Structure formats: structure tokens, C-alpha cells
């Protein structure tokens, strides 16, 4: 009897392992692109720098990026912006402009960015809750016209504590809007309670790091007291900063409107200004290969604009990696949603100065190409049939074993 049970356990294990391998390999075929990670010599936490070429292939918000090991298993990670700050004494609370819950649009929490700087993360304090919600983050400079910054950001559940409140960070493309609105997707559900939002002063004082995007093609035209500057890139890069080389006039202050072209449509993404009193930079949150900047000259002569440089704010994932292992970054699955890993509950274990590594060149995922280029019927149903058959065999063996056990007991 023990031999039969042992044999059955082995068969069950092999069948479940087979099912898991089929599902894991099938999931990887949904990603169009891959990039090998640099091999590491010691096990531990690492910051993985996401280069512009990979971010360009991913969805806005990077919800479709995955890390896989050499056994085709997904590896947990958190975005670097989600890590808690060690000092709790330097938290700058933003004034709350509006805190409203309605059944039509859900909960909204609006705050004022008093720093005047571009932010790419925001810490919020909530009353303890164990429900699952997603939020949208919007920005505005006048409280009338609002622009999307990041959508479908998952809110974490409270970690067990005795304080009754918990902190979470929202990570998003760098934006310098004066007002920020957190919009919770909880229509017709009980609202969650926001207590405060703000940033750590150490973070505010630190200089934002950027990676240049190349090549940049610039087309400039002056017409009817307006200068039009087209920015063309060779992929849908995440653009967080545009730097203008302006040689004349010596003094200027011009209103600027920035648009991006997405799916053959033009979207307004920012109203800003260029001024000789500060660095000639525009801080934006765009993901496109085609941008249009309109500069209002009024009665003034056009600006003498030379080179325009595009930058992406540095993006990192933090993950626990094993030494001597082969890892891949995957991206390019339009149907993917942001993963929720247990690692988010253990970010206190991650030290401040963990080493950073980069990935190699981004290439097409061969598995995905084979799926879309082969002129053969879709084999997905066959995969599921194989899984169902395997589970059926497992069920049959279980029932057979149960009957034999009952028969033995009856004979006694």
C-alpha cells in the first residue's frame, strides 16, 4: 500500500510539474522583446537599470516588464520608487485641496505640490485596509484641466501593524504639475481613507538622474507669432525632460504647449514656459516617437534654438537574484497587468546602497516571433487539452487508489 501511495505521489508531482512548465513557457510567448541581464557573482538584492530601449518597448507604467530565470520562472521584483525611506523625520506633507468620495467617480484626493519641482514618486498615508483597489494619478496647473500621469496603479494592502495606518509610495513618470489628484477606482464600493501625502526632503533635494535618448530629429518652423518644434524619435521612448540650446535673445519668457502623437491622434500633455531666468528645460511625461512643441512668441522675435536633447528619468527594478544564474527581462505584452509579488511586504529588508546592474541589448523574443510567423493553426487548445488530460489521469489514479484503500479496509 505504501509503495502504491509513493508511486502515486511521484506521478502526481510529475504531472503538476509538467503543467507548470507548459503554462510558464506559454506565458513567456506573449512578450515580444527580451534583454539578457548581466551575470552577477554574488547572491543578493540588485537594482536593475532599465535602459530607454527597453522602456520604449514596454507599456506606459512598465506593467508588462517581467524578470525570468533560466528555468523560465518569473522572479519577483519591486520598482525602486516603491522602497520606503529610512528617515521618518523629514517627511514634507503636501496641503490637501480636496478629499471627496462619490458613487459616480470614486474617491478623489487632491493635493498641492508646494516644492515646485518635478516629482516621480509620492508617498501616501492611508488608514489600514485589506481591500484591493487601483488608482489613477492626474496632474493640473490650474485645477480646471487635468492630465493623466499614470493609470491603474495598485494600492497595497496594509501590513500587520499596531499603528492603524500605513505608508505606500506611488511611482510615476517625472511631472512638475502644481496639483496632483489621486483617483481611486472604487465606484459603488466603500471608500478607503487617505490621511496625507507628501515627499521626503532628502528625495526632493537630490538631483534627478536622467539618461539621454538618441537619436533625436528636430524640425523647426516659425509661423504667425508661433514657433513649432517637432521632435521625432525612432521608437516610443519615455520622455521626461527636453533640453533646449537657446542662443538668443538674451532675455525671454515664452509660454509653451507640448503635444504627443499616439495612435494617429494628438494629445495635449503639458502647458509650461521657457525662460532665460532658469534652465531651458521642459519636464514632461510623454511616451511617443513624435512630439510637437508650440512656443508662443507674441510680438517678440523667435527664439534661436539649436540642438534639442531628450532624456528619460532613470528607472530601476529591485530584485533578489542568485549568483551565476542567467536572467532575462521581458517586455511587450499589451495585455499584461502589473504583477503583485509578496516582496512588496519585505522592502524594509532592502538596504539603501545595493549594487546596480544593467541589461544587454533589447532583441526580439524568438518564441513570440515563431508564434506569430508560423502559418499553422493555433495550438493553444491542444496545450489546454494536454493539461486537462493530465489532470484527468491524476484524478483517475486518485479515485482508483481511494477504492483500493476502502476495499482493503472492508476485507479486514
C-alpha positions, 0 to 999 in steps of 0.5 A: 500500500505504501509503495502504491501511495509513493508511486502515486505521489511521484506521478502526481508531482510529475504531472503538476510539474509538467503543467507548470512548465507548459503554462510558464513557457506559454506565458513567456510567448506573449512578450515580444522583446527580451534583454539578457541581464548581466551575470552577477557573482554574488547572491543578493538584492540588485537594482536593475537599470532599465535602459530607454530601449527597453522602456520604449518597448514596454507599456506606459507604467512598465506593467508588462516588464517581467524578470525570468530565470533560466528555468523560465520562472518569473522572479519577483521584483519591486520598482525602486520608487516603491522602497520606503525611506529610512528617515521618518523625520523629514517627511514634507506633507503636501496641503490637501485641496480636496478629499471627496468620495462619490458613487459616480467617480470614486474617491478623489484626493487632491493635493498641492505640490508646494516644492515646485519641482518635478516629482516621480514618486509620492508617498501616501498615508492611508488608514489600514485596509485589506481591500484591493483597489487601483488608482489613477494619478492626474496632474493640473496647473490650474485645477480646471484641466487635468492630465493623466500621469499614470493609470491603474496603479495598485494600492497595497494592502496594509501590513500587520501593524499596531499603528492603524495606518500605513505608508505606500509610495506611488511611482510615476513618470517625472511631472512638475504639475502644481496639483496632483489628484489621486483617483481611486477606482472604487465606484459603488464600493466603500471608500478607503481613507487617505490621511496625507501625502507628501515627499521626503526632503532628502528625495526632493533635494537630490538631483534627478538622474536622467539618461539621454535618448538618441537619436533625436530629429528636430524640425523647426518652423516659425509661423504667425507669432508661433514657433513649432518644434517637432521632435521625432524619435525612432521608437516610443521612448519615455520622455521626461525632460527636453533640453533646449540650446537657446542662443538668443535673445538674451532675455525671454519668457515664452509660454509653451504647449507640448503635444504627443502623437499616439495612435494617429491622434494628438494629445495635449500633455503639458502647458509650461514656459521657457525662460532665460531666468532658469534652465531651458528645460521642459519636464514632461511625461510623454511616451511617443516617437513624435512630439510637437512643441508650440512656443508662443512668441507674441510680438517678440522675435523667435527664439534661436534654438539649436540642438534639442536633447531628450532624456528619460528619468532613470528607472530601476527594478529591485530584485533578489537574484542568485549568483551565476544564474542567467536572467532575462527581462521581458517586455511587450505584452499589451495585455499584461497587468502589473504583477503583485509579488509578496516582496512588496511586504519585505522592502524594509529588508532592502538596504539603501546602497545595493549594487546596480546592474544593467541589461544587454541589448533589447532583441526580439523574443524568438518564441513570440516571433515563431508564434506569430510567423508560423502559418499553422493553426493555433495550438493553444487548445491542444496545450489546454487539452494536454493539461486537462488530460493530465489532470484527468489521469491524476484524478483517475489514479486518485479515485482508483487508489481511494477504492483500493484503500476502502476495499482493503479496509472492508476485507479486514 
